[in-house]
């Protein structure tokens, strides 16, 4: 078999730099392996599995190179002065006992994260009144509640580490709000310092709103309700991101001052950030992770939540088995509902069952349509786009426009191409302009939705934040970008001050994580791609609260559902074996 390797410039330069660090003669085999190790990080892996490339022919830069057998390759690397065996020495690359080759930095991230999580997983909190806890749980959780929610609450209070996983609508947020009440009701609970954080600003705003809404329904005192934390920040802000640097103010040397830290949307957190967070916790701090283990992994390297859950599920060899609770009862989608049934089939890789459910749904909440051709795409989208976006474009004020905009969204698998974000946003602008709903004569025009693509701490804007350009009713109709705030209000910023951003009629499924819309239209490209996976389909589908529509070719859809994301990592093994 021949492996096609598209060597990036950074891979090429990394390999050359590593080769220059040794006075020994470095052959082409090792130079290629070093380049492949760099490339692995770019593809979201934490390491290079040497067994995957040993004995294979690699075609790179127009040349083919046959790599030796695994035992020979391991011997070559073991003799290299730039490679450390199991990190016995501080060298640029680390080779572990399972034939995994790491860049040192990522080996350190993985090793330190596993070590700290395992310590917390076996640590039992000793200041919990068990009798009071049981009484509070029976009062705060109604009889109709999923018994696993109660189990999650017990684990969260009694252990230093807890993972609560579940799909949309399984009650993760309501469970964590009850956990906050349980903590406050313990003796001395009001003195607890608690922090809640998410990977993105938009997810933080959603969590804050959910906490505010749900705490009023709790069966507890008004004092406890008012004491429940409602301040949610991004993880970067929690750690104290230093402008222009990848470092944070809080670390092992300057720990966070909190007794309990809760992280929502944990599936989106990449290894470097999760490692920095865990390193900054006090040794006695409680860490609670919330997330959907079946969602897309982070854009950057690693699939941390997935690895943690895999290590804990059905594995008595791992102490994580007592720290993981998976919520299954769904409160949003009724049993037998289209979205619930199809997402289950997608998650289990049952592509034909998922296809039949999509095509045979009679409730009207699901719709399948074959992908239109390039020539037909604009015509096919016209009525759907107009119906989906006309309401917000006719809104009388900014907050009304923002609320209506989140009722419908078009999601794509890719960024580029006609069927990706770039192509679809152009098409949608043309459709809306022809209907007289927008006038895109310049970059900034009334009604244009935007998505921020970087973090700007000075403006308190973060990657993933959305806004709508709208005439400011309080400033003579001057065009402003209006953003929703966590407290349900809106704030405005002049368009010329906006950080890097893009038009957001259509957005990638990756960018949609942490969001929910009443209605979702997901478009898959007509040609299969390695980027199309069951996790991508599942994530896009479960952004819909009420109705979901997908346009795709049968072959592309089935291939995507069969393709499970696999990210090379040693984290799962480290969490099981240590």
Helices and strands as residue ranges (DSSP letters): E 2-4, H 9-20, H 28-42, E 48-49, G 50-52, E 57-60, E 63-66, H 70-79, E 83-85, E 93-95, E 100-103, H 104-121, H 130-140, H 147-158, E 161-166, H 172-185, G 189-191, E 194-198, H 201-215, H 222-227, E 232-234, H 235-239, E 260-264, G 266-268, H 271-279, E 286-291, H 304-312, G 319-322, E 324-327, H 338-347, H 351-360, E 366-369, H 377-393, H 398-405, E 408-412, H 421-434, E 449-452, E 466-472, E 478-484, E 490-494, G 495-497, E 501-503, E 506-508, H 509-512, E 517-523, H 534-541, E 544-551, H 554-562, H 571-577
